[in-house]
Amino acid sequence: METTTPKRPIAVIGAGFSGVIAALHLRRLLPADQPVLLCECTDETRGGAEDGAGENLLNVRATNMSALAEEPNHFTDWLKRQSAGDLPGLHETSAGLFVTRALYARYLQALLDAAVADGARHRGLRPLTEQVTDIVETGRSGYALSLAGGRTIEVAGVVLAQDSLPPQEQPYELICANPWGERAAAPLSNDQPALIVGAGLAMVDVAMSLRRRGFRGKIVAVSRRGLLPTRHAPAADWDTPHFTLAEEQSLTQLMVRLRDEVFAASEQGVDWRGVIDSMRPVTAQLWGRLPPAERRRFLRHARRYWDTHRHRMAPPTADEVAAMLADGSLEVVAGRIHGFEVGPYSVRARYTPRGAAEATMLKVQRVFIASFLDRIDGTSDPLMQRMLQRGLIRMDAQGLGLQVTDALNVVRDDGSTDEHMWALGPIVRGVFWECVAVPDIRVQAGYAAVGVVARLREDAPKSGFIV
Ligand SMILES: Cc1cc2nc3c(=O)[nH]c(=O)nc-3n(C[C@H](O)[C@H](O)[C@H](O)COP(=O)(O)OP(=O)(O)OC[C@H]3O[C@@H](n4cnc5c(N)ncnc54)[C@H](O)[C@@H]3O)c2cc1C
């Protein structure tokens, strides 16, 4: 029997890759008249990390960037259907095809537009350009979302898809805790260096963006180990290793085994990249089985090495970085930053280069922080802060993100499972580790959507849900 009671929407918070794909899966699986709200505080759909204009290349080959796990060629087929003249942003390399962020964002937007148009009759999928500032439980197994504009919306469930949470901004204009924020966009002069804290893919993104904005001064990147990401290159496949129980329990044994696999692969002419890529199907399982103390050791000692080999630069990006290093316009320093003395027009960074006995001062015009938020509670995001304070969510054991169940249901501070709230994407990396790139997030998105559908079915007598 059909009900006339309007259905409360499912709210997806964040329209980055995770949120868009979760919304698309929900739209496919839910009845047409079940509304889905896609809440985004900016007016953009972002295709894989931000970089301002979107001209930087994605670091994953186009062949791995389909939004739909069950249709691996979905993105490359979409590319083929676009007219060639209309497609800036394609880069064919010996290691495969890479595209710009802007082009990928176009793809996501096209998928989203089609889903919105498809659901228009029932107002099935509704984008909402407003920041969600708070979430409060209602008595009807659901939530009330507070929006920045002052409105409140009752929803039947919430899917959290907010990565890249903003860090706490520093009280100084010249220090940009968010390298994509407003103060980072202020003009730079070419006669003083700029400092980037971090040496990973985010640093590369910031450096490339500074160049594209016309900055010709020197860029100094400082990180504890000074390790740059490696570059993509053609690599043959390698069989995923079967790890022993002892290896799964010990970081040292895992690392030894990985080194042995790389050695065995090279003896057969297979590049180390093939071995690293072969780990992908088992990384989440390995992470899940590592004892907490071993996970902490990984984060302290091995994470940077893993990240630099696992998350690699597209060859054209790696070439640009190499050219900048060669002409001295980019310098990457291993060292520890102790603090900043901030003046009206410049910043003096005090740091000790690795291996040196004494600290050095570096005078720069601006500092860009391009490193991870160490802990999610370090964010200035009001929604995350309020939910943490209210105990609606709990951080994972390492504080990297949110604690969720295997079914992606959020775990509350008291340890109970929230049956009406899910989280996906890099925000749950503390639980699954391997969930920061499209090939993994798209699987989670489908999984979360199935969970939402199952929940609404169970709630049907209360909510009038009919499939
Ligand atoms: C430098 C770099 C390069 C990368 N390159 C690749 C790549 O080539 N391929 C790949 O697969 N992955 C890549 N990744 C990883 C990938 O970009 C991210 O993991 C992925 O985009 C995360 O998507 P997301 O939707 O979870 O988060 P985001 O893209 O951060 O989206 C979250 C969205 O939520 C919104 N939001 C947050 N809070 C609220 C709120 N309270 N109310 C409303 N809206 C809110 C934000 O505005 C934002 O748009 C890269 C990452 C980095 C750092």
The ligand as a MOL file (V3000), in Angstrom:
LIG
                    3D

  0  0  0     0  0            999 V3000
M  V30 BEGIN CTAB
M  V30 COUNTS 53 58 0 0 0
M  V30 BEGIN ATOM
M  V30 1 C 47.3300 15.9200 -3.8990 0
M  V30 2 C 46.3570 14.8000 -4.0250 0
M  V30 3 C 46.1800 14.1690 -5.2500 0
M  V30 4 C 45.2700 13.1320 -5.3740 0
M  V30 5 N 45.1240 12.5220 -6.5890 0
M  V30 6 C 44.2390 11.5180 -6.7190 0
M  V30 7 C 44.0550 10.8540 -7.9550 0
M  V30 8 O 44.7120 11.1350 -8.9310 0
M  V30 9 N 43.1530 9.8390 -8.0300 0
M  V30 10 C 42.4310 9.4630 -6.9560 0
M  V30 11 O 41.6330 8.5330 -7.0660 0
M  V30 12 N 42.5710 10.0760 -5.7740 0
M  V30 13 C 43.4530 11.0940 -5.6390 0
M  V30 14 N 43.6260 11.6970 -4.4390 0
M  V30 15 C 42.7730 11.3000 -3.3560 0
M  V30 16 C 41.4120 11.8740 -3.6020 0
M  V30 17 O 41.4840 13.1300 -4.1670 0
M  V30 18 C 40.6550 12.0780 -2.3370 0
M  V30 19 O 40.8780 11.0570 -1.4540 0
M  V30 20 C 39.1890 12.1180 -2.6860 0
M  V30 21 O 38.9650 13.1200 -3.6330 0
M  V30 22 C 38.4110 12.4050 -1.4520 0
M  V30 23 O 37.0900 12.6410 -1.8340 0
M  V30 24 P 36.0080 12.9780 -0.7580 0
M  V30 25 O 34.7570 13.1770 -1.5260 0
M  V30 26 O 35.9950 11.9570 0.3280 0
M  V30 27 O 36.4990 14.3260 -0.0840 0
M  V30 28 P 36.6000 15.8190 -0.6950 0
M  V30 29 O 36.9880 15.8060 -2.1160 0
M  V30 30 O 37.4390 16.5600 0.2620 0
M  V30 31 O 35.1210 16.3230 -0.6030 0
M  V30 32 C 34.4730 16.5980 0.6210 0
M  V30 33 C 33.4810 17.7000 0.3480 0
M  V30 34 O 32.6990 17.9010 1.5080 0
M  V30 35 C 32.3880 19.2700 1.5980 0
M  V30 36 N 32.0250 19.5090 2.9870 0
M  V30 37 C 32.7960 19.3030 4.0800 0
M  V30 38 N 32.1130 19.5930 5.1920 0
M  V30 39 C 30.8760 19.9840 4.8070 0
M  V30 40 C 29.7170 20.4080 5.5180 0
M  V30 41 N 29.7120 20.4860 6.8380 0
M  V30 42 N 28.6070 20.7460 4.8090 0
M  V30 43 C 28.6180 20.6610 3.4430 0
M  V30 44 N 29.7060 20.2680 2.7300 0
M  V30 45 C 30.8070 19.9250 3.4010 0
M  V30 46 C 33.6600 19.9640 1.1570 0
M  V30 47 O 33.4210 21.2770 0.7040 0
M  V30 48 C 34.1360 19.0400 0.0410 0
M  V30 49 O 33.7350 19.4690 -1.2330 0
M  V30 50 C 44.5180 12.7300 -4.2820 0
M  V30 51 C 44.6720 13.3860 -3.0440 0
M  V30 52 C 45.5900 14.4010 -2.9120 0
M  V30 53 C 45.7550 15.1020 -1.5830 0
M  V30 END ATOM
M  V30 BEGIN BOND
M  V30 1 1 1 2
M  V30 2 1 2 3
M  V30 3 2 2 52
M  V30 4 2 3 4
M  V30 5 1 4 5
M  V30 6 1 4 50
M  V30 7 2 5 6
M  V30 8 1 6 7
M  V30 9 1 6 13
M  V30 10 2 7 8
M  V30 11 1 7 9
M  V30 12 1 9 10
M  V30 13 2 10 11
M  V30 14 1 10 12
M  V30 15 2 12 13
M  V30 16 1 13 14
M  V30 17 1 14 15
M  V30 18 1 14 50
M  V30 19 1 15 16
M  V30 20 1 16 17
M  V30 21 1 16 18
M  V30 22 1 18 19
M  V30 23 1 18 20
M  V30 24 1 20 21
M  V30 25 1 20 22
M  V30 26 1 22 23
M  V30 27 1 23 24
M  V30 28 2 24 25
M  V30 29 1 24 26
M  V30 30 1 24 27
M  V30 31 1 27 28
M  V30 32 2 28 29
M  V30 33 1 28 30
M  V30 34 1 28 31
M  V30 35 1 31 32
M  V30 36 1 32 33
M  V30 37 1 33 34
M  V30 38 1 33 48
M  V30 39 1 34 35
M  V30 40 1 35 36
M  V30 41 1 35 46
M  V30 42 1 36 37
M  V30 43 1 36 45
M  V30 44 2 37 38
M  V30 45 1 38 39
M  V30 46 1 39 40
M  V30 47 2 39 45
M  V30 48 1 40 41
M  V30 49 2 40 42
M  V30 50 1 42 43
M  V30 51 2 43 44
M  V30 52 1 44 45
M  V30 53 1 46 47
M  V30 54 1 46 48
M  V30 55 1 48 49
M  V30 56 2 50 51
M  V30 57 1 51 52
M  V30 58 1 52 53
M  V30 END BOND
M  V30 END CTAB
M  END
